Amino acid sequence: MAEMYAARLFNEREGNRITEIYGVVTTGEIWKFLKLSGERVQVDLVEYFLNNVDKILGILASGVSI
C-alpha cells in the first residue's frame, strides 16, 4: 500500500487530480485488488485464482480509461 500512497503524492505534486489509486497484490496464482480513495483503503476480500483469468482481466480492464 505504500506504493499507492507514493503514487497519490506524486500525482498531487504534479498537479494531477486523481481521486482514486488502484492496486493489486499477486503471487502470480492468487490475486487481491485494492483501491485508495483519500485516506481510505478498500481491500477486496475475494481472492482471485489464475484459473479464473477472465475475471482477473475484467477487473484490470475496468480500471483502465481509454
C-alpha atoms as one frame of an Amber mdcrd trajectory, in Angstrom:
protein
   0.000   0.000   0.000   2.978   2.300   0.420   3.312   2.414  -3.360  -0.309
   3.553  -3.651   0.358   6.441  -1.238   3.520   7.299  -3.162   1.539   7.367
  -6.420  -1.012   9.691  -4.809   1.728  12.048  -3.539   3.443  12.054  -6.928
   0.202  12.948  -8.697  -0.592  15.699  -6.163   2.847  17.250  -6.633   2.476
  17.098 -10.418  -0.926  18.799 -10.205  -2.854  15.748 -11.398  -6.304  15.489
  -9.840  -6.580  11.723  -9.500  -9.004  10.795  -6.726  -8.581   7.029  -6.751
  -5.481   4.836  -6.979  -5.919   1.140  -7.772  -3.528  -1.589  -6.714  -3.048
  -5.314  -6.955  -1.108  -7.846  -4.922  -0.355 -11.155  -6.558   1.702 -14.276
  -6.159   1.058 -14.999  -9.821  -1.515 -17.609  -8.850  -3.596 -15.639  -6.335
  -4.719 -12.031  -6.936  -6.110  -9.411  -4.495  -7.302  -5.936  -5.517  -7.187
  -2.645  -3.580  -8.399   0.925  -4.024  -7.088   4.070  -2.286  -9.577   6.952
  -2.045  -8.207   9.826   0.013  -7.021   8.237   3.256  -9.299   5.209   2.914
  -8.010   1.889   1.559 -10.534  -0.668   0.373  -9.373  -4.261   0.053 -11.415
  -6.740  -1.962 -11.830  -9.698   0.388 -12.179 -12.135  -2.507  -9.056 -13.963
  -3.643  -8.998 -14.470  -7.398  -7.146 -17.503  -8.707  -5.325 -17.749 -12.024
  -7.747 -20.385 -13.294 -10.334 -17.562 -13.357  -8.264 -15.352 -15.655 -11.353
 -13.872 -17.355 -12.452 -12.330 -14.048  -8.936 -11.002 -13.325  -8.683  -9.425
 -16.778 -12.154  -7.918 -16.368 -11.165  -6.272 -13.091  -7.939  -4.953 -14.595
  -9.742  -3.638 -17.677 -12.366  -1.852 -15.562  -9.639   0.344 -14.062  -8.263
   1.472 -17.438  -9.667   4.525 -19.210  -9.236   4.645 -22.965
